[in-house]
Amino acid sequence: MSTAVSPDEPAGPRQRVLWVSTIVFTMLFAVWLMLGVLGLEMKKDAVLMLGAEAAETLAPEAKKAAIESRFEWLLATAILSGAIFRLTFGIWADKYGGRTMMVLLLLVSAVPTYLIGQATSYAELLACAALFGLAGNSFTVGIAWNSAWFPDRSKGTALGVFGAGNVGASGTKILVILVPSVLTLVPVAGYAGGWIPGGWRFVPTMYAALLVLAAIATLVLTPKTDRKPGRGRTLTEMLAPLKYMRVWRFGLYYVVVFGAYVALSAWLPNYYKTNYFADRPAQEAVQLAALMTAAYIFPAGLLRPLGGWLSDLYGPRVVTYAVFIVMTLATIPLCLPSSVLRLDVWSFTALMFVVGVGMGIGKASVYKYVPNYFPNDVGAVGGLVGALGALGGFFLPPMFGMLGRTTGSPQAAFYALLGLTVGSLVWLHVVVLRLKAASRAAATGTTDAAANREPVGALSGV
């Protein structure tokens, strides 16, 4: 069943889908990763994080380590919740419509987002993180929704524009920078008998209200007719493309450009605070850490439309190749111990900016592969690719912390990033070599079984 969109259709409805979905996704992404900054304040409340008895009896160093470990898992839980259901949400978006699923996500996410501002124990924080983490599935829903509305010639650009909404990862950070008093804007006791809490708890309460308003705006502003490319198809049919090795390969690529992006977005503020701003007053250190992290997050989000446009123009293979090479070159200096190369805060931030540029372009080029190969299964294939990438965002933060504590090296996180990037580059190159060998074999009338081990399409789409 073809679901191709004619480029001659009126552009107004699909443009409304694109811009509304992008704004909504930005908000949901900010909610998904809001703990990256709020955690800096949450960790100061030892009773909340550990319980009254442990907060009272643990030695200072043990208390600090326990809080750090618990926060890492709190953050990872939210990320996991936004990862493991992406395949399911992608299939539902194809089957029931992206508009319907996006509104549902907005309303469902608003409830635990509000409740985390009311949490009084670590168990409650953990439960809320698992539930508001569902907001991360909005990416797969939006990809399927936009793919159903845009023609092939502009699909990469459209998906890139939508994906730029992941700049929402910097939403809470920028909020802290622009309104330094936002975490203390409302008195700790709050208003309305605590229904509007104060301190850091005010931020998720504000986000919850915005999510409800966004749901209403989506219903009012987007076309009421939902396109459903998966309607009438069985689950077996929709899952059939997942047997292809290339789908899982695309997932690995997405771990590099998205999973690592998510992990670093949450991990960098504390890295900056510990390694560069430890001698600054606490509030100033938080603001500076947020600002420097935003310098990495913004290009990693805002350049996604450029990556989509370049992929429409040159094909995703060329763009992805370039991304992995640039990221490798920028990550190598980050891995070097300070005894070999000591990076000041500006040099470190410049290298992270380059990494962010690569990730921003790469996120679009990797996803351009999906409609190229699987135009009728963007929800399922995009869901799996997105899930694998987001799972990287789940496993990498605790891995970063564990590597740092085990090796005693603050650069340990970048070892993992370098290994993933080089591994993906090598796999991409090996596949290209096999495809070239297959092309030569076809031209000479011979058979090369090794070259044809992976199902292939046009070489430009590798």
Secondary structure as a PSIPRED ss2 file (coil, helix, strand):
# PSIPRED VFORMAT (PSIPRED V4.0)

   1 M C   1.000  0.000  0.000
   2 S C   1.000  0.000  0.000
   3 T C   1.000  0.000  0.000
   4 A C   1.000  0.000  0.000
   5 V C   1.000  0.000  0.000
   6 S C   1.000  0.000  0.000
   7 P C   1.000  0.000  0.000
   8 D C   1.000  0.000  0.000
   9 E C   1.000  0.000  0.000
  10 P C   1.000  0.000  0.000
  11 A H   0.000  1.000  0.000
  12 G H   0.000  1.000  0.000
  13 P H   0.000  1.000  0.000
  14 R H   0.000  1.000  0.000
  15 Q H   0.000  1.000  0.000
  16 R H   0.000  1.000  0.000
  17 V H   0.000  1.000  0.000
  18 L H   0.000  1.000  0.000
  19 W H   0.000  1.000  0.000
  20 V H   0.000  1.000  0.000
  21 S H   0.000  1.000  0.000
  22 T H   0.000  1.000  0.000
  23 I H   0.000  1.000  0.000
  24 V H   0.000  1.000  0.000
  25 F H   0.000  1.000  0.000
  26 T H   0.000  1.000  0.000
  27 M H   0.000  1.000  0.000
  28 L H   0.000  1.000  0.000
  29 F H   0.000  1.000  0.000
  30 A H   0.000  1.000  0.000
  31 V H   0.000  1.000  0.000
  32 W H   0.000  1.000  0.000
  33 L C   1.000  0.000  0.000
  34 M C   1.000  0.000  0.000
  35 L H   0.000  1.000  0.000
  36 G H   0.000  1.000  0.000
  37 V H   0.000  1.000  0.000
  38 L H   0.000  1.000  0.000
  39 G H   0.000  1.000  0.000
  40 L H   0.000  1.000  0.000
  41 E H   0.000  1.000  0.000
  42 M H   0.000  1.000  0.000
  43 K C   1.000  0.000  0.000
  44 K C   1.000  0.000  0.000
  45 D C   1.000  0.000  0.000
  46 A H   0.000  1.000  0.000
  47 V H   0.000  1.000  0.000
  48 L H   0.000  1.000  0.000
  49 M H   0.000  1.000  0.000
  50 L H   0.000  1.000  0.000
  51 G C   1.000  0.000  0.000
  52 A H   0.000  1.000  0.000
  53 E H   0.000  1.000  0.000
  54 A H   0.000  1.000  0.000
  55 A H   0.000  1.000  0.000
  56 E H   0.000  1.000  0.000
  57 T H   0.000  1.000  0.000
  58 L C   1.000  0.000  0.000
  59 A C   1.000  0.000  0.000
  60 P H   0.000  1.000  0.000
  61 E H   0.000  1.000  0.000
  62 A H   0.000  1.000  0.000
  63 K H   0.000  1.000  0.000
  64 K H   0.000  1.000  0.000
  65 A H   0.000  1.000  0.000
  66 A H   0.000  1.000  0.000
  67 I H   0.000  1.000  0.000
  68 E H   0.000  1.000  0.000
  69 S H   0.000  1.000  0.000
  70 R H   0.000  1.000  0.000
  71 F H   0.000  1.000  0.000
  72 E H   0.000  1.000  0.000
  73 W H   0.000  1.000  0.000
  74 L H   0.000  1.000  0.000
  75 L H   0.000  1.000  0.000
  76 A H   0.000  1.000  0.000
  77 T H   0.000  1.000  0.000
  78 A H   0.000  1.000  0.000
  79 I H   0.000  1.000  0.000
  80 L H   0.000  1.000  0.000
  81 S H   0.000  1.000  0.000
  82 G C   1.000  0.000  0.000
  83 A C   1.000  0.000  0.000
  84 I C   1.000  0.000  0.000
  85 F C   1.000  0.000  0.000
  86 R H   0.000  1.000  0.000
  87 L H   0.000  1.000  0.000
  88 T H   0.000  1.000  0.000
  89 F H   0.000  1.000  0.000
  90 G H   0.000  1.000  0.000
  91 I H   0.000  1.000  0.000
  92 W H   0.000  1.000  0.000
  93 A H   0.000  1.000  0.000
  94 D H   0.000  1.000  0.000
  95 K H   0.000  1.000  0.000
  96 Y H   0.000  1.000  0.000
  97 G C   1.000  0.000  0.000
  98 G H   0.000  1.000  0.000
  99 R H   0.000  1.000  0.000
 100 T H   0.000  1.000  0.000
 101 M H   0.000  1.000  0.000
 102 M H   0.000  1.000  0.000
 103 V H   0.000  1.000  0.000
 104 L H   0.000  1.000  0.000
 105 L H   0.000  1.000  0.000
 106 L H   0.000  1.000  0.000
 107 L H   0.000  1.000  0.000
 108 V H   0.000  1.000  0.000
 109 S H   0.000  1.000  0.000
 110 A H   0.000  1.000  0.000
 111 V H   0.000  1.000  0.000
 112 P H   0.000  1.000  0.000
 113 T H   0.000  1.000  0.000
 114 Y H   0.000  1.000  0.000
 115 L H   0.000  1.000  0.000
 116 I H   0.000  1.000  0.000
 117 G C   1.000  0.000  0.000
 118 Q C   1.000  0.000  0.000
 119 A C   1.000  0.000  0.000
 120 T C   1.000  0.000  0.000
 121 S C   1.000  0.000  0.000
 122 Y H   0.000  1.000  0.000
 123 A H   0.000  1.000  0.000
 124 E H   0.000  1.000  0.000
 125 L H   0.000  1.000  0.000
 126 L H   0.000  1.000  0.000
 127 A H   0.000  1.000  0.000
 128 C H   0.000  1.000  0.000
 129 A H   0.000  1.000  0.000
 130 A H   0.000  1.000  0.000
 131 L H   0.000  1.000  0.000
 132 F H   0.000  1.000  0.000
 133 G H   0.000  1.000  0.000
 134 L H   0.000  1.000  0.000
 135 A H   0.000  1.000  0.000
 136 G H   0.000  1.000  0.000
 137 N H   0.000  1.000  0.000
 138 S H   0.000  1.000  0.000
 139 F H   0.000  1.000  0.000
 140 T H   0.000  1.000  0.000
 141 V H   0.000  1.000  0.000
 142 G H   0.000  1.000  0.000
 143 I H   0.000  1.000  0.000
 144 A H   0.000  1.000  0.000
 145 W H   0.000  1.000  0.000
 146 N H   0.000  1.000  0.000
 147 S H   0.000  1.000  0.000
 148 A C   1.000  0.000  0.000
 149 W C   1.000  0.000  0.000
 150 F C   1.000  0.000  0.000
 151 P C   1.000  0.000  0.000
 152 D H   0.000  1.000  0.000
 153 R H   0.000  1.000  0.000
 154 S H   0.000  1.000  0.000
 155 K H   0.000  1.000  0.000
 156 G H   0.000  1.000  0.000
 157 T H   0.000  1.000  0.000
 158 A H   0.000  1.000  0.000
 159 L H   0.000  1.000  0.000
 160 G H   0.000  1.000  0.000
 161 V H   0.000  1.000  0.000
 162 F H   0.000  1.000  0.000
 163 G H   0.000  1.000  0.000
 164 A H   0.000  1.000  0.000
 165 G H   0.000  1.000  0.000
 166 N H   0.000  1.000  0.000
 167 V H   0.000  1.000  0.000
 168 G H   0.000  1.000  0.000
 169 A H   0.000  1.000  0.000
 170 S H   0.000  1.000  0.000
 171 G H   0.000  1.000  0.000
 172 T H   0.000  1.000  0.000
 173 K H   0.000  1.000  0.000
 174 I H   0.000  1.000  0.000
 175 L H   0.000  1.000  0.000
 176 V H   0.000  1.000  0.000
 177 I H   0.000  1.000  0.000
 178 L H   0.000  1.000  0.000
 179 V C   1.000  0.000  0.000
 180 P C   1.000  0.000  0.000
 181 S C   1.000  0.000  0.000
 182 V H   0.000  1.000  0.000
 183 L H   0.000  1.000  0.000
 184 T H   0.000  1.000  0.000
 185 L C   1.000  0.000  0.000
 186 V C   1.000  0.000  0.000
 187 P C   1.000  0.000  0.000
 188 V C   1.000  0.000  0.000
 189 A C   1.000  0.000  0.000
 190 G C   1.000  0.000  0.000
 191 Y E   0.000  0.000  1.000
 192 A H   0.000  1.000  0.000
 193 G H   0.000  1.000  0.000
 194 G H   0.000  1.000  0.000
 195 W C   1.000  0.000  0.000
 196 I E   0.000  0.000  1.000
 197 P C   1.000  0.000  0.000
 198 G C   1.000  0.000  0.000
 199 G H   0.000  1.000  0.000
 200 W H   0.000  1.000  0.000
 201 R H   0.000  1.000  0.000
 202 F H   0.000  1.000  0.000
 203 V H   0.000  1.000  0.000
 204 P H   0.000  1.000  0.000
 205 T H   0.000  1.000  0.000
 206 M H   0.000  1.000  0.000
 207 Y H   0.000  1.000  0.000
 208 A H   0.000  1.000  0.000
 209 A H   0.000  1.000  0.000
 210 L H   0.000  1.000  0.000
 211 L H   0.000  1.000  0.000
 212 V H   0.000  1.000  0.000
 213 L H   0.000  1.000  0.000
 214 A H   0.000  1.000  0.000
 215 A H   0.000  1.000  0.000
 216 I H   0.000  1.000  0.000
 217 A H   0.000  1.000  0.000
 218 T H   0.000  1.000  0.000
 219 L H   0.000  1.000  0.000
 220 V H   0.000  1.000  0.000
 221 L H   0.000  1.000  0.000
 222 T C   1.000  0.000  0.000
 223 P C   1.000  0.000  0.000
 224 K C   1.000  0.000  0.000
 225 T C   1.000  0.000  0.000
 226 D C   1.000  0.000  0.000
 227 R C   1.000  0.000  0.000
 228 K C   1.000  0.000  0.000
 229 P C   1.000  0.000  0.000
 230 G C   1.000  0.000  0.000
 231 R C   1.000  0.000  0.000
 232 G C   1.000  0.000  0.000
 233 R C   1.000  0.000  0.000
 234 T C   1.000  0.000  0.000
 235 L H   0.000  1.000  0.000
 236 T H   0.000  1.000  0.000
 237 E H   0.000  1.000  0.000
 238 M H   0.000  1.000  0.000
 239 L H   0.000  1.000  0.000
 240 A H   0.000  1.000  0.000
 241 P H   0.000  1.000  0.000
 242 L H   0.000  1.000  0.000
 243 K H   0.000  1.000  0.000
 244 Y C   1.000  0.000  0.000
 245 M H   0.000  1.000  0.000
 246 R H   0.000  1.000  0.000
 247 V H   0.000  1.000  0.000
 248 W H   0.000  1.000  0.000
 249 R H   0.000  1.000  0.000
 250 F H   0.000  1.000  0.000
 251 G H   0.000  1.000  0.000
 252 L H   0.000  1.000  0.000
 253 Y H   0.000  1.000  0.000
 254 Y H   0.000  1.000  0.000
 255 V H   0.000  1.000  0.000
 256 V H   0.000  1.000  0.000
 257 V H   0.000  1.000  0.000
 258 F H   0.000  1.000  0.000
 259 G H   0.000  1.000  0.000
 260 A H   0.000  1.000  0.000
 261 Y H   0.000  1.000  0.000
 262 V H   0.000  1.000  0.000
 263 A H   0.000  1.000  0.000
 264 L H   0.000  1.000  0.000
 265 S H   0.000  1.000  0.000
 266 A H   0.000  1.000  0.000
 267 W H   0.000  1.000  0.000
 268 L H   0.000  1.000  0.000
 269 P H   0.000  1.000  0.000
 270 N H   0.000  1.000  0.000
 271 Y H   0.000  1.000  0.000
 272 Y H   0.000  1.000  0.000
 273 K H   0.000  1.000  0.000
 274 T H   0.000  1.000  0.000
 275 N H   0.000  1.000  0.000
 276 Y C   1.000  0.000  0.000
 277 F C   1.000  0.000  0.000
 278 A C   1.000  0.000  0.000
 279 D C   1.000  0.000  0.000
 280 R C   1.000  0.000  0.000
 281 P C   1.000  0.000  0.000
 282 A H   0.000  1.000  0.000
 283 Q H   0.000  1.000  0.000
 284 E H   0.000  1.000  0.000
 285 A H   0.000  1.000  0.000
 286 V H   0.000  1.000  0.000
 287 Q H   0.000  1.000  0.000
 288 L H   0.000  1.000  0.000
 289 A H   0.000  1.000  0.000
 290 A H   0.000  1.000  0.000
 291 L H   0.000  1.000  0.000
 292 M H   0.000  1.000  0.000
 293 T H   0.000  1.000  0.000
 294 A H   0.000  1.000  0.000
 295 A H   0.000  1.000  0.000
 296 Y H   0.000  1.000  0.000
 297 I H   0.000  1.000  0.000
 298 F H   0.000  1.000  0.000
 299 P H   0.000  1.000  0.000
 300 A H   0.000  1.000  0.000
 301 G H   0.000  1.000  0.000
 302 L H   0.000  1.000  0.000
 303 L C   1.000  0.000  0.000
 304 R H   0.000  1.000  0.000
 305 P H   0.000  1.000  0.000
 306 L H   0.000  1.000  0.000
 307 G H   0.000  1.000  0.000
 308 G H   0.000  1.000  0.000
 309 W H   0.000  1.000  0.000
 310 L H   0.000  1.000  0.000
 311 S H   0.000  1.000  0.000
 312 D H   0.000  1.000  0.000
 313 L H   0.000  1.000  0.000
 314 Y H   0.000  1.000  0.000
 315 G C   1.000  0.000  0.000
 316 P H   0.000  1.000  0.000
 317 R H   0.000  1.000  0.000
 318 V H   0.000  1.000  0.000
 319 V H   0.000  1.000  0.000
 320 T H   0.000  1.000  0.000
 321 Y H   0.000  1.000  0.000
 322 A H   0.000  1.000  0.000
 323 V H   0.000  1.000  0.000
 324 F H   0.000  1.000  0.000
 325 I H   0.000  1.000  0.000
 326 V H   0.000  1.000  0.000
 327 M H   0.000  1.000  0.000
 328 T H   0.000  1.000  0.000
 329 L H   0.000  1.000  0.000
 330 A H   0.000  1.000  0.000
 331 T H   0.000  1.000  0.000
 332 I H   0.000  1.000  0.000
 333 P H   0.000  1.000  0.000
 334 L H   0.000  1.000  0.000
 335 C H   0.000  1.000  0.000
 336 L C   1.000  0.000  0.000
 337 P C   1.000  0.000  0.000
 338 S C   1.000  0.000  0.000
 339 S C   1.000  0.000  0.000
 340 V C   1.000  0.000  0.000
 341 L C   1.000  0.000  0.000
 342 R C   1.000  0.000  0.000
 343 L C   1.000  0.000  0.000
 344 D C   1.000  0.000  0.000
 345 V H   0.000  1.000  0.000
 346 W H   0.000  1.000  0.000
 347 S H   0.000  1.000  0.000
 348 F H   0.000  1.000  0.000
 349 T H   0.000  1.000  0.000
 350 A H   0.000  1.000  0.000
 351 L H   0.000  1.000  0.000
 352 M H   0.000  1.000  0.000
 353 F H   0.000  1.000  0.000
 354 V H   0.000  1.000  0.000
 355 V H   0.000  1.000  0.000
 356 G H   0.000  1.000  0.000
 357 V H   0.000  1.000  0.000
 358 G H   0.000  1.000  0.000
 359 M H   0.000  1.000  0.000
 360 G H   0.000  1.000  0.000
 361 I H   0.000  1.000  0.000
 362 G H   0.000  1.000  0.000
 363 K H   0.000  1.000  0.000
 364 A H   0.000  1.000  0.000
 365 S H   0.000  1.000  0.000
 366 V H   0.000  1.000  0.000
 367 Y H   0.000  1.000  0.000
 368 K H   0.000  1.000  0.000
 369 Y H   0.000  1.000  0.000
 370 V H   0.000  1.000  0.000
 371 P H   0.000  1.000  0.000
 372 N H   0.000  1.000  0.000
 373 Y H   0.000  1.000  0.000
 374 F C   1.000  0.000  0.000
 375 P C   1.000  0.000  0.000
 376 N C   1.000  0.000  0.000
 377 D C   1.000  0.000  0.000
 378 V H   0.000  1.000  0.000
 379 G H   0.000  1.000  0.000
 380 A H   0.000  1.000  0.000
 381 V H   0.000  1.000  0.000
 382 G H   0.000  1.000  0.000
 383 G H   0.000  1.000  0.000
 384 L H   0.000  1.000  0.000
 385 V H   0.000  1.000  0.000
 386 G H   0.000  1.000  0.000
 387 A H   0.000  1.000  0.000
 388 L H   0.000  1.000  0.000
 389 G H   0.000  1.000  0.000
 390 A H   0.000  1.000  0.000
 391 L H   0.000  1.000  0.000
 392 G H   0.000  1.000  0.000
 393 G H   0.000  1.000  0.000
 394 F H   0.000  1.000  0.000
 395 F H   0.000  1.000  0.000
 396 L H   0.000  1.000  0.000
 397 P H   0.000  1.000  0.000
 398 P H   0.000  1.000  0.000
 399 M H   0.000  1.000  0.000
 400 F H   0.000  1.000  0.000
 401 G H   0.000  1.000  0.000
 402 M H   0.000  1.000  0.000
 403 L H   0.000  1.000  0.000
 404 G H   0.000  1.000  0.000
 405 R H   0.000  1.000  0.000
 406 T H   0.000  1.000  0.000
 407 T H   0.000  1.000  0.000
 408 G C   1.000  0.000  0.000
 409 S C   1.000  0.000  0.000
 410 P C   1.000  0.000  0.000
 411 Q C   1.000  0.000  0.000
 412 A H   0.000  1.000  0.000
 413 A H   0.000  1.000  0.000
 414 F H   0.000  1.000  0.000
 415 Y H   0.000  1.000  0.000
 416 A H   0.000  1.000  0.000
 417 L H   0.000  1.000  0.000
 418 L H   0.000  1.000  0.000
 419 G H   0.000  1.000  0.000
 420 L H   0.000  1.000  0.000
 421 T H   0.000  1.000  0.000
 422 V H   0.000  1.000  0.000
 423 G H   0.000  1.000  0.000
 424 S H   0.000  1.000  0.000
 425 L H   0.000  1.000  0.000
 426 V H   0.000  1.000  0.000
 427 W H   0.000  1.000  0.000
 428 L H   0.000  1.000  0.000
 429 H H   0.000  1.000  0.000
 430 V H   0.000  1.000  0.000
 431 V H   0.000  1.000  0.000
 432 V H   0.000  1.000  0.000
 433 L H   0.000  1.000  0.000
 434 R H   0.000  1.000  0.000
 435 L H   0.000  1.000  0.000
 436 K H   0.000  1.000  0.000
 437 A H   0.000  1.000  0.000
 438 A H   0.000  1.000  0.000
 439 S H   0.000  1.000  0.000
 440 R H   0.000  1.000  0.000
 441 A H   0.000  1.000  0.000
 442 A H   0.000  1.000  0.000
 443 A H   0.000  1.000  0.000
 444 T H   0.000  1.000  0.000
 445 G C   1.000  0.000  0.000
 446 T C   1.000  0.000  0.000
 447 T C   1.000  0.000  0.000
 448 D C   1.000  0.000  0.000
 449 A C   1.000  0.000  0.000
 450 A C   1.000  0.000  0.000
 451 A C   1.000  0.000  0.000
 452 N C   1.000  0.000  0.000
 453 R C   1.000  0.000  0.000
 454 E C   1.000  0.000  0.000
 455 P C   1.000  0.000  0.000
 456 V C   1.000  0.000  0.000
 457 G C   1.000  0.000  0.000
 458 A C   1.000  0.000  0.000
 459 L H   0.000  1.000  0.000
 460 S H   0.000  1.000  0.000
 461 G H   0.000  1.000  0.000
 462 V C   1.000  0.000  0.000
